[in-house]
């Protein structure tokens, strides 16, 4: 318990430092739960700028609901999401996901909210092309489930500072947060957003350590 309490205090200190330095992120940037889910699929191995362009292209084509995506020609979807890389693969994944919504939840992401987190996660992970990070992003940001999303930025930052082991897999890193923090989806979402922005803007592959707001708290990382 002492270890978890110490970790809890550290994580809250990290959050406070990042919030003061970066400010509220209001992460995830989306207008609807459905848009969150589409973005979660499109952002796999792709920059967010490409996701924004792809979503705009889908909307401009009038193909941005479960029915229209499920019934559209796959080539039309692929062309719209071309800015996100692996666009043919992602077009198939979008169609499968939308068919899943239609077959099980009347086409509405919100209709999954009644499921408990573990059950909803199991159903999402059973879909082709949806792994832990994608499923958990949907659960947290579209459905408000208390599950902490970790990504490559999380592992990079926490490993460099000796807070996580390089050998940890996704679930071990997720537990690092969830074991120590209260299950608060709003806090989880904002914390993840702050980590994402820190990783994208400062803790890059070639990090800008002198600009890092965590420098004073954690010292210079091992890169």
C-alpha distance (Angstrom), angle and dihedral (degrees) to the residues before:
residue distance angle dihedral
X1 . . .
X2 3.80 . .
X3 3.80 89.6 .
X4 3.80 92.1 51.4
X5 3.80 92.7 46.1
X6 3.79 90.6 50.4
X7 3.80 89.9 48.9
X8 3.79 91.1 47.1
X9 3.81 91.3 54.6
X10 3.80 91.5 46.9
X11 3.80 93.3 49.8
X12 3.79 91.6 50.1
X13 3.80 89.8 49.1
X14 3.79 89.9 51.0
X15 3.78 90.5 49.1
X16 3.80 92.8 49.6
X17 3.80 92.3 49.7
X18 3.79 92.5 49.0
X19 3.78 93.4 45.3
X20 3.80 91.8 52.7
X21 3.81 92.1 46.6
X22 3.78 101.0 40.2
X23 3.77 103.6 21.2
X24 3.82 129.0 -144.8
X25 3.80 112.1 -25.5
X26 3.83 99.4 -171.1
X27 3.79 84.8 -149.0
X28 3.11 129.2 -147.4
X29 3.83 100.6 55.4
X30 3.83 103.0 -144.7
X31 3.79 138.8 112.7
X32 3.82 98.9 -138.4
X33 3.83 140.2 17.3
X34 3.81 88.4 -108.1
X35 3.81 90.5 55.3
X36 3.82 89.5 50.6
X37 3.79 90.3 56.3
X38 3.79 94.7 45.8
X39 3.80 89.8 48.7
X40 3.80 91.5 48.6
X41 3.80 90.2 58.2
X42 3.79 95.1 42.4
X43 3.81 95.5 48.7
X44 3.81 92.8 62.5
X45 3.82 105.1 123.3
X46 3.78 90.0 -16.7
X47 3.82 136.5 105.8
X48 3.79 116.4 -106.4
X49 3.81 91.3 -121.4
X50 3.79 88.1 65.5
X51 3.80 91.3 49.2
X52 3.80 91.1 54.4
X53 3.80 91.2 51.5
X54 3.80 92.4 46.8
X55 3.80 94.0 50.1
X56 3.79 90.3 48.6
X57 3.82 89.7 50.6
X58 3.80 91.8 51.1
X59 3.80 91.0 49.5
X60 3.83 91.9 48.0
X61 3.80 89.4 53.1
X62 3.80 90.9 50.5
X63 3.79 90.5 -117.5
X64 3.77 104.1 123.0
X65 3.77 111.1 110.9
X66 3.78 132.8 71.3
X67 3.81 95.3 -99.1
X68 3.79 97.4 47.3
X69 3.81 94.6 45.6
X70 3.80 93.4 45.5
X71 3.81 92.0 50.3
X72 3.81 99.4 37.8
X73 3.77 123.8 104.7
X74 3.79 106.9 -93.9
X75 3.80 90.3 -130.1
X76 3.82 90.8 59.2
X77 3.80 90.8 53.5
X78 3.79 92.0 44.9
X79 3.79 92.8 52.6
X80 3.80 91.4 49.9
X81 3.80 93.9 50.6
X82 3.80 95.3 42.1
X83 3.86 92.0 116.0
X84 3.82 90.6 66.4
X85 3.84 99.1 64.3
X86 3.83 122.6 -120.5
X87 3.79 85.1 45.7
X88 3.83 96.9 164.3
X89 3.78 90.9 53.4
X90 3.78 92.2 45.7
X91 3.79 92.2 49.2
X92 3.81 88.6 58.2
X93 3.80 91.4 46.9
X94 3.79 92.1 50.9
X95 3.78 91.6 51.1
X96 3.81 92.4 48.2
X97 3.80 91.7 48.4
X98 3.80 92.6 49.4
X99 3.79 91.6 47.6
X100 3.80 87.8 51.2
X101 3.82 89.6 54.3
X102 3.79 92.1 48.3
X103 3.79 95.1 46.9
X104 3.79 96.1 45.2
X105 3.80 111.1 19.4
X106 3.83 106.9 28.0
X107 3.80 88.9 -103.2
X108 3.79 95.1 -64.6
X109 3.79 124.2 119.1
X110 3.81 88.3 -159.5
X111 3.80 89.5 63.5
X112 3.81 88.8 69.9
X113 3.80 90.7 63.8
X114 3.80 92.8 89.6
X115 3.80 91.8 63.9
X116 3.76 118.5 91.2
X117 3.78 114.1 -110.1
X118 3.81 96.4 -105.6
X119 3.80 93.7 50.5
X120 3.80 94.0 46.2
X121 3.80 90.3 47.9
X122 3.80 91.8 50.9
X123 3.80 91.5 52.5
X124 3.81 93.1 48.7
X125 3.79 94.3 46.6
X126 3.81 89.5 53.5
X127 3.80 89.8 64.8
X128 3.82 117.5 93.7
X129 3.77 113.6 -100.5
X130 3.80 96.4 12.7
X131 3.80 112.3 115.2
X132 3.76 133.0 171.7
X133 3.79 99.0 -74.0
X134 3.80 94.4 46.5
X135 3.81 93.7 45.9
X136 3.79 93.5 45.8
X137 3.80 92.1 48.4
X138 3.80 88.6 55.2
X139 3.80 92.3 46.6
X140 3.80 95.0 48.2
X141 3.78 103.3 37.0
X142 3.81 102.8 29.1
X143 3.80 99.8 34.1
X144 3.79 104.0 23.8
X145 3.79 93.9 -124.4
X146 3.83 115.8 161.2
X147 3.78 99.6 -113.9
X148 3.80 123.7 127.6
X149 3.80 115.6 -127.8
X150 3.78 116.6 -144.2
X151 3.78 126.4 -173.4
X152 3.78 142.4 169.1
X153 3.81 90.8 -71.8
X154 3.80 90.9 54.5
X155 3.77 92.7 51.8
X156 3.79 93.2 44.5
X157 3.80 95.2 50.4
X158 3.79 97.9 42.0
X159 3.78 94.4 42.4
X160 3.79 93.4 49.5
X161 3.79 89.9 53.5
X162 3.80 94.0 46.8
X163 3.80 94.1 -113.6
X164 3.80 94.3 116.0
X165 3.77 133.2 32.6
X166 3.81 118.5 -113.6
X167 3.81 88.7 -131.0
X168 3.80 94.6 59.0
X169 3.77 115.7 116.3
X170 3.80 125.6 -145.3
X171 3.79 96.0 -84.2
X172 3.79 94.1 47.9
X173 3.79 91.3 51.8
X174 3.80 91.7 46.7
X175 3.81 90.1 51.4
X176 3.80 89.6 52.6
X177 3.79 87.3 68.4
X178 3.78 102.6 31.6
X179 3.81 95.6 48.6
X180 3.80 90.9 57.7
X181 3.82 103.8 33.9
X182 3.78 133.5 67.2
X183 3.82 112.6 -105.8
X184 3.79 96.1 -102.4
X185 3.82 113.5 150.0
X186 3.81 93.6 -164.7
X187 3.80 92.1 53.1
X188 3.81 91.5 42.8
X189 3.78 92.0 52.0
X190 3.78 95.6 48.5
X191 3.82 92.5 44.6
X192 3.79 90.9 52.1
X193 3.80 90.4 47.8
X194 3.79 91.7 52.4
X195 3.80 90.5 49.5
X196 3.82 90.6 50.0
X197 3.79 93.0 52.3
X198 3.80 92.6 45.4
X199 3.80 90.5 50.9
X200 3.79 94.5 46.2
X201 3.79 97.5 44.8
X202 3.82 106.2 28.8
X203 3.80 116.4 5.5
X204 3.79 93.7 57.3
X205 3.78 126.3 152.3
X206 3.80 83.2 -86.0
X207 3.81 97.9 36.4
X208 3.78 128.1 -145.3
X209 3.79 93.3 -139.3
X210 3.80 95.9 169.7
X211 3.81 89.0 59.5
X212 3.80 95.5 47.6
X213 3.82 115.0 117.0
X214 3.82 88.7 -150.7
X215 3.79 92.6 60.0
X216 3.79 94.4 92.1
X217 3.79 93.4 48.3
X218 3.80 102.0 39.4
X219 3.78 103.9 19.1
X220 3.79 125.7 -134.1
X221 3.81 113.0 -28.1
X222 3.74 128.8 -127.8
X223 3.80 105.2 -106.9
